[in-house]
Amino acid sequence: MAQRLAAEARRAEIIRVTRATIGDRGAAGLSLRAVARWCGMSAPGVLHHFSGLKELMEIVLEERDAEEMAGVMAIFERGAPTLRGFADALVRYLSEHPVETWHFDVMEAEAVADPTHPGHDHYLRQVVRPIPIAVELARREYRDPERVLSVLSVVADGFRYRSLRAQSVPDYWNEWEPVGETVFRMLEPWRL
């Protein structure tokens, strides 16, 4: 059984363990009981801290997104202040966390396809929420920033989908490098 912790500490521990377990092993069999088992608790014990699995997953995914963006920005700030520099920083961050990235990508594919999945709504919101720094850079560098961002979004989605079909953790950076070079060369005529 789990050791006794203050309510906020227990809540943080549930979030941390849920994210770490999905990141290390994937989300197969994701349920409130599975989360409780991962945390050494009962399902009612988890429900004491969250209204349900959906609320827990929303928090896990929001925190992961925020941490990922902070990591990407830390890499970006050391590199070229361009849209290409941002894209490269994003892929570099993913390549530093390949197993977690791949497991969460697998879960995203499952969640988008299943309206009952606790992460479904979160992932659908991500489709319509552009990354502000990418929008700013595209506006600064390209005549048709929306078109550029649309192309990059399709490339990123295809890149991720290919790794899901391969059913293995990709070498994100080495797979991105030639693709990124080709895509940004193709975008060159649209530059300001």
Protein Blocks (a to p, Z undefined) as FASTA:
>chain_A
ZZdddfklmmmmmmmmmmmmmmmnopehiafklmmmmnopafklmmmmpgbjklmmmmmm
mmmmmmmmmmmmmmmmmmccdfklmmmmmmmmmmmmmmlmmmmmmmmmmmmmmmkbmklm
mmmmmmmmccfklmmmmmmmpmblmlmmmmmmmmmmmmmmmmmmnopacdfklmmmmmmm
mmmmmmmmmpZZ
